[in-house]
Amino acid sequence: MFAKNIYRNVYNSIKSRHLRVMALKGMALLNLPIYRINIDTNNTCNLRCVMCYMSLEETHQTKSQLMPMELFESIAQQTFPQTRFLELSCGFEPFMNKNFLDYARIARKLCRGHISICTNALLMKDQIIGEILRENLLDELIISIDGITESTYNAIRVKGNFSKLLSVLDSLKRQKEDRNKPIVRMNYTMMRNNIEELEDVYEFVKKYDIKVLQLRHAKLTPPFSQLFDDSLFFHKELYDSVISKVKKQFDNDKNRSLIHPPLFSENQSNTTVANKQNCAYAFFNFIISSNGDVNMCAIGSIGNFYQHSFKEMLKSEKVKDIHASLLKGDYQALCKDCYLVNDLGDVQHKSTFIQEDTLPDRLREFKIKVETEKAE
C-alpha cells in the first residue's frame, strides 16, 4: 500500500503531462508494468447508496451481465502482465459474481502488479475471506463504509446492514491474524450528513485493524440534485475542523495512514492533487466493463474485446488522435465530462464538487444500453 502511495505522490508531483507520458514510456522500455486496469466481471450491486448511480431506476432497466470466464482470461493475458495496478471491481459489487474468486486466481497468476478489489463486504462469508487469505489473492481489500454508526450507515447505504458489516470486519481481523496482506483500506465518501462521525473514525479503524482510511468528497451530478446542499463545499469550516482533528490522530500512528482532499483553508500550491491540465490517465488508465467494452479513463469507449485486441485498440487512429490532442494541451473538450479526476487542488470552485451539466459516465452507458436493447 505504501508503494502505491509513493507512485501516486510521485505522479501527482510531476506538473507536466509530457513528463508523465515520458516516464510511462521509459517504464515500458524497461519492461515495467505501467497500466492501471479497472475491470468489472458483472454489472450488478446489492446496495442502493443514495449518491450512487445504482440507486437510480435507469440502471435497473438493463440486463444483468456476467463476464464469461473465457473473455476474462483473454483480457487477462493481453493486459495483466503489463498492469501495475489492477482493480478487479470499479463500479459494481464483485461478490455478486458467485465465482469471483476464480477470476481473482487468474489475475494473481498473470498480474505482476498490485491487485485490489473495492467491495461493500456484505457478501464476504467466512469461507471467502479464508480463501483470499490462504491463497494470497489480493494485495489490498478496499471496503466502502460511509458511516460508522448504524443509523448513518444504513441511511446512506440503502439495503445495507451495519451489523453484518461489523461481523465481516470481525471475521477478517480474526482470520487475517499476523498476515501483512491484504492491506485493508476503508473508503469513505464525505457529505454533510456523515462528516461529523469522522471525529470517531480513528477508534473505528484501530478496532478493526484497518490500515488506510481514504476520504473522498461526494462528486454530485444532476441525478442527485437533492444532495447538492449536502456537499461539503457549502460547509467548509466544518470540513476543515473535522479533518484537522482526524489528521492529528493519524499523524501519531505510524501503522495507519490517512488520505484526504486538501483543506479549504490550505495553500493549494502545496498540494499534489491530480488535475485535468496535467493528467496523463488517458495513456495508462483503462476501464473494462463486463460486456468487454473498454473505456479510456473518462474520455470514452475505444473498442470492445470481442471485436479487437488490446494492441489493436491502442494503435487505432482514435487513440492516436486523442493522445496527440492531449499532448498539444487540447484537453478541455475531451475531458469536460470527467469526474474521475476532480480538480480538487482548486477547492474554491463549486464545479469541483457539483457538476450541474454533466451526466455520470456510468449512467450515460446505461442509457445507451437500454436504447440498444429496446431497438433489438
N, C-alpha and C positions, 0 to 999 in steps of 0.2 A: 504493500500500500504506500509505503514511504517513497519507493522508487516511482510509483505512479504520480505522487505529489511533486516529485522532483521534475519529472517530464512536463507536467502541467505548468509548473512555475517557470521552467526554462522557456517553454513555448511562449507563454504569455509575456515574458520579459523581452522577447525579440520583437521590436517595434517596426517590423517591415515584413510585408507579405513575401517579397522577393527573397529575403534572407531565410525565411521559414521554408520556402519551397526549395532553396538551395540546400538547406540542411537535410530535408527529406530525401532529395536526390543523392546526397552524399551517403546517407544511411543505406539507401537501396544499393548503391555501388559496392558497399561493404557487406552486402547480403544480410543486412539487419532488417528485421520486420518493421514496417512503417505504418501499416493501415490500422485504422480504428473501425472495426466492423460491429454494427448493431444488427442483430438478426432475431426475428420472431418466428417461432415454429408454429404458432397458432394466432388467431385474431379474436380471442375472447378474454373476458375477465369476470371474476366472481364478485367484484365490488362495483359500486356506482358513486365514486368520490365526487363531491359537489363541484370541484374545479376541473374535473377531467372530462374529456370528450366521451368517455364510456358511460357517462350519466345522461347523454343526450339520446333522444329517440332515434335520430337518424342513424346512429351507429349500430342499431339492432335490426336494421332493415336488410342487411347483407347476410349472406350465408356464412355460417361458421366454417372455418377452413383450417386444416391441419397440413403442415408441410410434409409431403411424402419423404420417408427416410432416404430414398434414392436421390431425391433432389438435394436434400441436406448434405449427403455425402459428396455429391458433385460440387456443390458450393464450397464445402469444407476443403476439398482437395485443391480447388482453384485459388482460394483466398487465405485460409487459415495459416499456412506456413509463412506468409508474409505479414501476418497480423500481430501487432504489438498489444493492442487492447481489444479483446473480444467480449462483447456483452451479449449473452445468449437470451436476452429479452430486452426490449426497449419501449414497447408501447402497450403490451398486454401481459397477462399473468402466465408465466411459463408453466406452472404446475396444473393449468387447465389441460395441458398435454399430458396424459397419463403415462406416456412412455418417455417423458422428457429426459430422464437420466441416461437413456440410451443415446440420445443426441449429445448429451454432455460428455459421454465416454468417447465418442468420435472426436469431439472438439479437443479433449485432453490429449488424444493420440496425435493430432495433427498440428495443433497450435503451439508455437514456440513462445507465445507471449502470455499476458495476464488475462485470465478468464474470470468473468464475473456474471452474476445474474442480478436482476432487480425484481423483487417479489414483495407481495404483501404478507407472505409467510403463512397465511392461514391454512393452506393446503399441505403444509410440510408435516407429514406424520413422522413419528419416531424412526420408522424404518428408512424413510427418505433421508432424514438427517444423518443416520448411521452410515448409509451407503456413500453419501457425499464425503463424509469424513474419512472413512476407511479407504476409499479409492482415490482420495485427494483430487476430486473432480473440479473444485473451484479454488481460485486464489482469493476471491472476495465475494461475500454474500451481502448484498445491499437490500435492506428491508425498509420499505416506505412506512413511516409511522408519523402521522401528522397531529398527534395529541398524546399526552401521557396520563390523561385521566379517562375513565370510561365514557363520561358524558361527551367530552370534546372529540375523542377518537371516533366514537360511534356516530356522532352527528356529522362529521366530515367524511368519514369513510363508510358511506351508506352500505348496508348489508354486511358490514364488518362485525367483529366480535372481539372486544378488547380482552375479555377473559381468555379466549382461545389464543390470542396473540401472546399473552403473558405465559401461557403454558408451553407454547412453542419456544419462546425465548429461554424458559427454564430448561427445557429438554436440550436445546442447542448448547447452552452453557454446561450442562451436566455431561453430555456426551463428548463435547469437544475437549474437556479436561485441559491437558497441557499442550495440545496441538497449536502450532502457530497459524495454521491455515484451516479454513478460510478466515481472513480478516472480516469481522462483522462491522458493517457500516450502516448507520441509520440515516435515512433521508427524511428531511422534514420541510414541507412546503409551508412557508410562513404567511399568515394573514392576521388581520386584527383579532379574529376570534380564537387564535391559538398562540399568539406571540408571548403572552404573559406566562404561559405554562413552561416556557423555556427557562425560567428562573430556577426550576427544579429539575431540569433535564440532566444536569451533571450526575446527580444521585441516581437517576434512572439508568443512564448508560453504564455507570460504575457497577450497579447491582447486577446487570445482565451481561457484563463484560463486553460491552460494545466499544470498539477501539476508535471508531471515527464517527463524528457527527457532521453531516453536511447539511447546511441550511440553504434554502433557496426561496426567493420571492415567488409568489404565485404570478404566473405570466397569463394575464387575462385578455381575452378577445371577446368579440360581440356575443357569442352564445352564452357568455357568463356575465352579462352586464349587471345582473343582480348582485354580483360580488365586487363590483368596481369600488364601492365605498370601503370594502374590507382591505383594499390594497394598502400596504404599509407606506406607500408614497404619501398618503394622507395622514400618517401617524408617525412622522419622522422622529420626533423626540422620544416617543415610547420605544421605537425600534432601537435607537442608539443607546438608550438607557438599559434596556434588557440585554442587548448583545454585549455591551461593555461588562456587565456583571458576569455573563456566561463566559466570556473570554478570560476573565481573571481566574476562574475556576480551572479552566483547561490549561492555562499557562503554567499552572503549578503541578500539572500531571504529565510526566514525560511519556507515559504509556498510552495516552489518548490524544487525539488531535481534533481540532475544530476547523471546519472550512465554512466560511461565511462571506456574503457580499459585503462591500465596504460600508462603513457608517456614513450616514448622510452628512455628518459634520467633518468627515475625514478629507484630507487633502487628496484629491483624486489623482494628482500627478504621481503619488506614491504607490498607487495600486498596480497590480499586474493582471487585472481582469481583461479577458479577451474582448475585442471589439470588431465590428464588421470591417472597418477600414484596413486592418492588418490581417484579417482572418485568412487562414490557408486551409480551412476544413475541406473545401472542395477538392483538394489534392490528396486527401487521405481518409476522409470520413464518409462511410457508406452505410446506408440503412436498407436492410433487406427484409421484405415482407414475406409472409407465409405462402403467398402465391408466386414467389420468385421475382417480383418487381424489385428493382434496385434504384434507390434514390441517392443522388449525390448531395450529401448534407441536406439542407432545406431548399436547395435550388430546384430539385425536382427529379423526375424519372430519367434514367439514362439507358434503360433497357430491362430485359427480363431474362432470367437464366434458362427459361425454356426455349428461347429463341437465339440467344447469343452467349458466348463465353465471356468471362470477366475481362480477358485481354481484348476481345473484340469491342466491348463497351468502352474501355479506356482509350482505345485507338480510334474511336468513332469521331467523325467531324464535329458532332455536337459537343463532345467533351473537350476536344481541342479548341473549339471556338470559345467555350466557357472559360477555360484556363487562360487563353490569350487575353480575353476581356478583363479578367481579374488582374492579371499581371500588368495591364495598362492602367489599372486603377478604376476601371468602369464596373464598380460593384453595386451601385445603387439600385439599378433595375433588377439585377439578378438576385440581390439579397434583400429586397424591400419587404418581402413577406416572412423573413426569417425571424423566428423567435427561439431558435436553438441557442444562438449567441446573442444574448441580450447585451446591449451596450451599458452594462452595469458599472462601468467606470465613470459614467456620467449619470449619477442617480438623481440629479436635479430636474430631469425631464420626465414628465408623465408618460411619454411614449415608451420609456424604458420598461414600464410596468404594465401599462394598458395600451393595447394596440386596437383602437376602435374600428379600424377599417380592414383588419386582417382576419381572414378565415383560417383557423388552425390547419396545418398540413394534413393531419390525420382525418379531420372532418371533411376536408376537400376530397381526399382519397375515397372516403366512404360515399360521398355524394356521387362521385364518378362511377363507383362500382354499382351503386343502386340503379343509376340510369342505364348502365350497361346490362345489368341483369334483367331489367324490365324490358329493354329492347330485344333481348334474346328470347 
